[in-house]
Amino acid sequence: MYKYDSWDQQMVDTRVEEFRDQTRRRLSGELPEEKFRPLRLMNGLYLQLHAYMLRVAVPYGTLNGAQMHALADIATKYDRGYGHFTTRQNIQYNWIKLEDAPDLLADLAKVEMHAIQTSGNCIRNISSDHFAGAARDELIDPRPYAELMRQWSSFHPEFSYLPRKFKIAVIASDTDRAAMRLHDIGIQIVKNAEGEIGAAFYVGGGMGRTPMIAPCINEFVPLDRLITYAEACLRVYNRYGRRDNKYKARIKILVHELGKDEYTRQVEDEYAHMLEQGVEPPFAELERIKTYFADPAFETGLSTEVDRSDPDFALWVDRNTHPHKADGYVSAVISLKPVGGIPGDASDEQIHLMADLATEYSFDELRVMHTQNIVLPHVKIADLPALFAKLDAAGLSTPNLDQIDDIIACPGLDYCSLANARSIPVAQKISERFAANGKGAELGQLKLKISGCINACGHHHAGHIGILGVDRKGTENYQLLLGGSEAEDTSLAKITGPGFDEDGIVGAVETVTDVYLAQRTDGERFLDTYRRIGMAPFKEALYD
């Protein structure tokens, strides 16, 4: 896990004091809101429906126990006793007082955390596979490269005022657990036919009002040129990306309008120019970073057997653990999606507990997942019964990873000033409906995602089942989408037809799953059945 050096700490501390002065001037009336707004957004502070919301960066989703304890303390001290974990592997606090924000940021800085570049038209938090460094199927640990990109992009003067926000994901396995092709830049670390390790670049993905899947513009960039090539991609975007229309300002629009081939040509020209100019990646810094991501001291000769006589425990092991590269270990997922709960929310007490469990069972390490859950990446199989018992006592043992009630949902109209409809009550009602009817256990892998507006913070375009809340003449209305995927088989969901009210959308989801159960063949996921039989049978059941 990366540790701040003196430059990192000075940079964050200086920014806190700068923002403290800006906040003082805003509260005194010396600084008007229109001038303060871009300053607070540069520090991750949004003004939402009821209060300020602060988004805290969790680089590539990795935390230690002390940092997790600090997040819990912040929830207690500055919020209403909880935090909300997001699909960008960050955490948000929804009830922040402006006068408290500088002290909150100072508390974050004490544990090597910040909220810098979690908002604004800049390069946002670099995301990655939540099982990075632990997964059995990865080529190498991608996090040193994600960290290098974080350092390169922080306060980068050329990219501080991009046409629009910019999101990058880095993975190192063929299984995509980070929605890599739905990012502005998605990077997959790969091995070529000669056995060399490099990076495949996917550019121009995204969701929102114009969802697009990023095409691959270069199948193999030498790994020691990863930063240089990424900078070439950004330079072309910064040069030609639109600034006259925020709805057409994302890089996906530029790649689409230029065409993949022309955009790629310009990137290759810029890349060649940079190499001619002697632009070199910081090799020494990369080697220094790598030392912070060395494997923990895994024990050898551990048993891979565990007593599965408790059916609740056995189900949790089957659904909420993931194979580990070290024999005798697994990665254990802590679900933040209890039946009837708010997806991604955790109380201060639960956050403290997760920090303690990381220290006790996972080499003091946690990960925030793209799916708004938490991972303990390195857990001995022998420790799983004790871990499960503690999670169960705290309401954190729901065995639903990638099940229909493992719902991704944005905060929606309950909090967000951009939303048209509420997401949280819909997610709660769906999880309660399937808990009551018992169908959830039959459905297998089924990813359901809900957004409260077209900005798609709930990733509805990428759901096997997606729900989009819209405003229909002053009434909340919910469109139903089918067939999306954020994984390596990336696809965009399609709208089934007319929308539903809040109760109607819950019934519509159940109707769709009934069609699936009636039509599936052995071994088919919901997504497989949908792709085989198409939209027609679902539309017939929904609307005829």
Secondary structure, 3 states (H helix, E strand, C coil): CCCCCHHHHHHHHHHHHHHHHHHHHHHHCCCCHHHHHHHHHCCCEEECCCCEEEEECCHHHEEEHHHHHHHHHHHHHHCCCEEEECCCCCEEEEEECHHHHHHHHHHHHCCCCCCCCCCCCCECCCEECCCCCCECCCCCCCHHHHHHHHHHHCCCHHHCCCCCCECEEEECCCCCCCCHHHCCEEEEEEECCCCCEEEEEEECCECCCCCECCCEEEEEEEHHHHHHHHHHHHHHHHHHCCCCCHHHCCHHHHHHHHCHHHHHHHHHHHHHHHHHCCCCCCHHHHHHHHHHHCCCCCCCCCCCCCCCCCHHHHHHHHHHEEEECCCCEEEEEECCCCCCCCCCEEEHHHHHHHHHHHHHHCCCEEEECCCCCEEEEEEEHHHHHHHHHHHHHCCCCCCCCCCCCCCEECCHHHCCCCCCCCCHHHHHHHHHHHHHHCCHHHHCCCCEEEECCCCCCCCHHHCCEEEEEEEECCEEEEEEEECCECCCCCECCEECCCCECHHHHHHHHHHHHHHHHHHCCCCCCHHHHHHHHCCHHHHHHHHC
